[in-house]
Amino acid sequence: MKGLIFFAAASTFLASCDLMKDVTYTVTPNPLEMHADSVRVTIEAKLPEKGIKKKASAEITPQLGSTTLKTITVQGEKVKGNGNTVQYKAGGTISYTDVVAYKPDMEHADLTVSGSIKKGGKEKDQIPVTKIADGTKVTPLLVQKDFRVITENDNFNRVTEKMFKAQINFDKGKSELRKNELKDMDIIEFQNWLAAAETNPKINIKSINITGYASPEGEVGFNSNLSMDRSNTAKTVSIDIAKKAKNTKAQGEIYNLSGRGEDYDGFKVELEKSTMNSDEKQLIIRVLEMYKDPIQRETEMRNLGKTFTYLDKNIFPLLRRAEIMVVYDLTGYSDEELSAISKTNPEKLTAEELMFTATLTNDVAEKLRLYNEGTLLYPMDVRFHNNAGAMLYMQNNMTEAGYKFEAANSLQDNTISKNNLGAIAAKKGDKAKAKQLFASAAGAGPEVDYNLGIYAIQEGKYADAIKKFGSDASFNKALAQILNGSPDAGIKTIDASPAKETAWGYYLKAVAAARMDKVDVVASNLKNAIAKDASLKAKAAKDREFIKYFENPTFTSVVK
């Protein structure tokens, strides 16, 4: 069928006409094919020796369904005009190409030619309607317009590292525990926390770090040792508190001790918080920054007179301390607890916990409920608005989904919402807007390229579509591979995709098998496709992908 096509009726008629005879037509491809919403028709009309009289001409018009293609004029060597001239003795070949917009009636219509033969400007005979090719393979129309939206991820960590702090203060130059220190509120809270942690399986104490400090006055070496002594005292106190709290972990070998000596960093912090006027503060800071040697620095500070007295009374006592830092892992709610709380007291959940809870279900309606709760509890969090829109999109509620995506993008201009708005535009048939939004969403995720891949198929850019679909096995990628001339690759892709055992998955494999001329595989896949969707029987019976099997018993046994 793809070679030269001879039609007896035309040949017989033309042979009986003295002016033009024995024309043969070659149409490539045959059947015709639809690509990028159009059909390209390429014809070669071959006239043999003495095929057209020197003073004869013919106007030939192809017709495909209800669409009339452009007319071509063939003329003998003595005819004046702009037609295609063919020599009488030698004969010749006329090439013809036209591209027309695809119409649905082209799928099952034949490509025909008809026209008139003239001599001296007068019509002498008619070229009857003559079939020259079959129309039209429309396999690109199988593209699934399943434009993908993107959902944003949570940053949920069930186990988080946390810290509990307490502090023991000391007298000037001392490392012994002060008489009333254990009555301070932070120490009382420390004991209560240790008691609660002992019975809480979600708390795992990893270490207790104790750091001793000294105020920046006195001999440096002495203060260095003093800070370490204070650290040791704080350890002893912590273990005693742990015993009272009956916390076994805090009585073990989990302590890390250090002495930092004179605490100039802490001094700056407390100075800034003090009630001293700004000029005095700046003077002290200049002294600290000007003199790096600690002995000279202390000497200069003492030379400040009343200012130093103020520091000695109000600032330095705050620095004579040991800081106790309990480092522990806190395990959050279980999956079951999260789901239950989300239904009764969602306000108790953090944004990350609520986002994560939505991943615990496959029920789109339940996911939507959770994301809607998030939009109320955390209205400035773009993720809840966007993900609520994604769930509405999956429910085919395009209007409400669009509102959610717009809300997300108005809170923060972002590529994820732009992709999702592009999917809405695509579903509504606004291709220009959709492509513009997808382009502006570059980098948001593989979904963006997938969406552009759908348009690449519709535009006949099959190699580009394959690249955009990436490594993800999908129906559309398999379709692009088949249309790009790799039916074997298409079969492998569909078998690795979620569409493997769907009606359209089997149908697409039948198309690929037909292009590989494997009639048994065609029949097997069509049988499976029809078993899942009976309407595909009628489609397959007329589909030009299978035209060479229309009289094959193996094929007809499936579609008749």
Number of C-alpha atoms within 10 A of each C-alpha: 14 11 11 15 15 16 15 12 13 22 15 13 15 22 15 12 17 13 22 27 21 22 19 19 22 20 23 18 19 21 22 24 23 24 22 16 15 16 22 17 22 16 19 16 17 19 23 20 15 19 24 30 21 20 17 23 32 26 17 19 18 22 21 27 16 11 15 13 17 14 17 18 18 24 28 25 18 15 18 11 11 9 15 17 22 26 19 20 14 11 16 18 16 16 13 14 13 13 12 16 13 20 15 11 14 24 22 17 17 20 24 19 22 17 18 17 23 18 18 10 11 11 13 16 17 17 19 15 16 18 21 23 25 23 26 26 23 22 18 22 15 15 17 13 14 13 21 20 25 21 17 15 12 16 11 16 12 15 15 12 14 12 14 14 16 19 19 23 23 21 13 16 15 16 24 14 17 12 7 7 15 15 9 13 10 15 20 14 14 21 22 15 15 24 19 15 19 19 11 12 10 15 19 17 20 15 18 24 18 26 24 32 30 33 23 23 20 16 12 16 10 13 24 17 18 23 28 23 21 30 28 23 18 26 22 14 16 23 18 15 22 23 17 13 19 18 20 13 19 23 17 12 9 14 19 15 19 17 21 17 22 26 20 16 10 16 17 16 11 16 20 14 9 14 9 13 9 11 9 13 16 13 13 19 14 11 16 19 9 10 14 10 9 17 15 13 18 19 13 16 20 16 11 14 10 10 16 18 13 12 18 17 10 14 21 21 16 18 22 27 24 30 18 26 18 21 17 20 16 18 16 16 15 10 13 11 11 21 20 13 16 20 12 9 10 19 16 13 17 14 22 15 22 25 23 21 24 22 13 14 12 9 11 16 15 14 22 21 15 24 27 18 19 27 21 13 18 17 15 15 16 23 24 28 29 29 31 27 33 29 22 21 22 14 13 13 14 20 12 14 25 23 15 26 25 20 18 27 19 12 13 13 13 15 21 27 33 27 32 32 27 30 31 25 21 22 17 11 11 13 15 11 16 25 20 14 22 26 17 17 22 16 14 17 14 16 23 30 23 25 25 20 26 24 22 19 26 19 15 19 18 25 16 15 27 22 14 21 23 14 11 13 18 22 25 28 29 30 32 30 21 24 21 18 14 16 24 16 17 28 25 14 24 25 19 15 18 13 18 19 15 16 20 23 24 25 23 29 29 29 27 27 25 21 19 14 14 13 19 14 18 26 22 18 24 27 23 20 25 21 13 15 13 13 11 19 18 12 12 24 18 14 20 24 21 21 17 14 18 16 9 12 11 15 23 14 10 18 19 10
